[in-house]
Amino acid sequence: MKLALKPLGRVDIPQANINILSSRKELPGLGFYPVISKLEVSGKYDENLEIFLKVKKNTQVETIKCGTIKNPTLPNEKFLRHWVSNDISFTYFIQLVSPENSKVIASMKSPQSIDDNSKDNKDDAPLGTRFTDTFPRLWRLNISEGEKPVIEISEEIENQGFLNDLTFLNSILPNVIYKIAEYMLLNRAHLDDEGWFKDWKNLFDAMGINDFEEVGEEDIEMENWLDALVDRYCEKFKNNLYFPLIQQLNSSIEETEDY
């Protein structure tokens, strides 16, 4: 079970006290990279405390000092230029550090995700996708603290329309649903720490699965609940996934026989 530990004397920075925005900058021919366009921390803190910003995207981590409470500074716009891609979302974590003894005085409770603040780039979906290096696997599910789950697909696939392939979707989505729900069950004590937990719990409720908190701790109880959840998911989306694929496959057989 995940435990939340903090150094003696450190206090949590309420999320409402943090004002951070990210915009995107284009690198012609390659894609976009994130630029921190606003960063402020309010509250009853010593105005001389230094702001340390830690950002993470997949396995890439960067940390930078961003001035003080009184005089915050923004990272150079090229700070994250090496993160160029079509997906510019990332997670951030802020600490307030004493300049006298380098002691962490306050910090966020957990990392949070951020996207760029342009209206046409908002993504409210509870599940993300990205093309990246997954070799030797065709795809994998990435669940990281502070980020919504992401299906990572091999960047060697040139046709990104592959995401709409019915065989692919019918094959992976039940497994993805199972793994995400399993992760949530094992970490349900931290429901309020992860914003995306609530999005998925709302999805479960919409499917008539409203006993998330009541599932027992025994492996067999969790397995039975997870299997029932996947069956309910497949039933709910049968007209979008199951039946269209059956029709597509049967049509292919008929065309072969006619030939």
ZADREN-820886 format. One line per 4 residues: number of its first residue (from 0); their letters; for each residue z, y, x of C-alpha. Coordinates in pm, whole numbers, plus 50000, padded with zeros to 5 digits. Example, Ala and Ser with C-alpha at 12.3 -4.5 7.8 and 13.67 -1.06 7.14 Angstrom:
% residues 2
0 = AS = 50780:49550:51230  50714:49894:51367
//
This chain:
% residues 259
0 = MKLA = 50000:50000:50000  49913:50349:50121  50214:50559:50219  50219:50939:50232
4 = LKPL = 50421:51052:50533  50468:51404:50667  50647:51555:50968  51001:51677:50908
8 = GRVD = 50999:52034:50782  50631:52046:50692  50546:52173:50344  50243:52112:50125
12 = IPQA = 49986:52387:50072  49905:52397:49698  49533:52355:49637  49542:52675:49429
16 = NINI = 49638:52868:49746  49318:52767:49925  48991:52949:49872  48709:52783:50064
20 = LSSR = 48336:52793:49999  48039:52636:50171  47675:52742:50159  47372:52569:50303
24 = KELP = 47133:52672:50575  46789:52519:50613  46665:52370:50937  46288:52368:50868
28 = GLGF = 46139:52023:50858  46474:51847:50894  46689:51941:50596  47005:52146:50545
32 = YPVI = 47344:52184:50709  47669:52331:50570  47802:52675:50660  48161:52777:50582
36 = SKLE = 48107:53101:50391  48464:53177:50282  48810:53065:50391  49140:53216:50277
40 = VSGK = 49493:53079:50249  49740:53266:50030  50110:53216:49963  50446:53303:50113
44 = YDEN = 50369:53208:50471  50422:53388:50800  50109:53601:50836  50083:53504:51203
48 = LEIF = 50044:53132:51136  49716:52998:51270  49469:52829:51035  49325:52502:51162
52 = LKVK = 49033:52356:50970  48938:51990:51006  48611:51873:50851  48475:51521:50819
56 = KNTQ = 48141:51371:50717  48122:50993:50736  48254:50919:51088  48189:51270:51225
60 = VETI = 48498:51488:51262  48527:51849:51382  48834:52074:51414  48832:52450:51464
64 = KCGT = 49083:52737:51460  48998:52995:51195  49217:53293:51281  49549:53355:51111
68 = IKNP = 49685:53401:50759  49662:53777:50808  49323:53778:50979  49124:53465:50890
72 = TLPN = 48792:53412:51068  48493:53202:50974  48335:52943:51204  47999:53038:51352
76 = EKFL = 47724:52950:51106  47589:52696:51358  47926:52517:51377  47799:52221:51171
80 = RHWV = 47431:52249:51251  47431:51895:51392  47518:51768:51043  47169:51841:50914
84 = SNDI = 47066:51614:50624  46978:51634:50256  47342:51574:50161  47565:51854:50285
88 = SFTY = 47890:51751:50117  48193:51684:50338  48572:51676:50326  48810:51936:50466
92 = FIQL = 49177:51948:50563  49377:52263:50648  49693:52299:50858  49901:52609:50928
96 = VSPE = 50032:52601:51284  50293:52811:51462  50137:52997:51759  50473:52982:51937
100 = NSKV = 50531:52607:51957  50215:52452:51805  50425:52299:51527  50255:52222:51195
104 = IASM = 50438:52436:50939  50229:52352:50633  49924:52146:50546  49723:52015:50256
108 = KSPQ = 49856:51705:50083  49528:51519:50138  49166:51593:50238  48942:51732:49965
112 = SIDD = 48567:51725:49920  48341:52028:49915  47974:52087:49840  47774:52406:49872
116 = NSKD = 47845:52665:49605  47488:52714:49480  47458:52631:49110  47149:52415:49157
120 = NKDD = 47323:52186:49404  47631:52087:49208  47678:51713:49166  47933:51604:48908
124 = APLG = 47840:51236:48921  48136:51007:48999  47923:50811:49245  47704:50947:49526
128 = TRFT = 47410:50800:49718  47277:50872:50064  47021:50724:50300  47173:50655:50641
132 = DTFP = 47199:50393:50916  47337:50077:50751  47179:49818:50983  47198:49519:50959
136 = RLWR = 47285:49565:50591  47044:49699:50332  47326:49894:50166  47704:49934:50167
140 = LNIS = 47973:50110:49964  48168:50383:50145  48507:50480:49999  48684:50746:50207
144 = EGEK = 49003:50939:50136  48927:51271:49968  48563:51183:49891  48405:51027:49586
148 = PVIE = 48255:50681:49652  47906:50677:49802  47642:50404:49805  47484:50420:50149
152 = ISEE = 47130:50281:50170  46925:50199:50479  46738:50503:50604  46459:50268:50709
156 = IENQ = 46350:50250:50344  46082:50519:50325  46041:50515:49947  46353:50681:49804
160 = GFLN = 46231:50588:49455  46390:50257:49548  46707:50400:49395  46550:50353:49052
164 = DLTF = 46442:49992:49113  46587:49783:48830  46633:49471:49042  46826:49671:49301
168 = LNSI = 47044:49845:49040  47124:49526:48848  47215:49354:49173  47448:49612:49326
172 = LPNV = 47606:49816:49046  47834:49540:48908  47965:49480:49261  48009:49855:49318
176 = IYKI = 48205:49891:48994  48427:49597:49092  48499:49731:49441  48575:50086:49326
180 = AEYM = 48807:49966:49049  48978:49727:49292  49039:50015:49536  49185:50222:49253
184 = LLNR = 49417:49943:49142  49550:49897:49493  49608:50273:49525  49701:50362:49168
188 = AHLD = 50031:50518:49281  49819:50797:49431  49610:50868:49120  49681:51242:49140
192 = DEGW = 49587:51265:49510  49222:51172:49460  49024:51385:49217  48756:51121:49173
196 = FKDW = 49013:50866:49047  49037:51060:48722  48658:51069:48679  48644:50692:48704
200 = KNLF = 48947:50640:48483  48773:50852:48219  48469:50625:48254  48691:50320:48200
204 = DAMG = 48841:50483:47890  48490:50554:47756  48414:50182:47788  48727:50094:47592
208 = INDF = 48918:49983:47902  49233:50191:47863  49498:49966:48016  49444:50068:48381
212 = EEVG = 49810:50151:48443  49927:49831:48275  49749:49581:48502  49999:49361:48685
216 = EEDI = 50040:49330:49061  49948:48959:49077  49605:48882:49225  49497:48674:48924
220 = EMEN = 49589:48955:48682  49386:49208:48878  49090:48970:48915  49083:48900:48540
224 = WLDA = 49100:49272:48461  48825:49354:48712  48596:49081:48578  48649:49209:48223
228 = LVDR = 48573:49563:48338  48244:49460:48501  48142:49264:48190  48218:49567:47972
232 = YCEK = 48019:49792:48206  47717:49561:48193  47745:49542:47815  47762:49920:47778
236 = FKNN = 47455:49980:47994  47253:49673:47892  46979:49887:47737  46938:50080:48064
240 = LYFP = 46967:49793:48309  46968:49435:48178  46705:49436:47902  46448:49654:48087
244 = LIQQ = 46466:49425:48391  46430:49109:48179  46125:49262:48012  45982:49369:48347
248 = LNSS = 46028:49026:48502  45883:48843:48202  45584:49079:48196  45520:49001:48562
252 = IEET = 45517:48627:48486  45274:48674:48197  45039:48882:48412  45042:48610:48680
256 = EDY = 44963:48340:48424  44676:48547:48279  44534:48590:48625
//
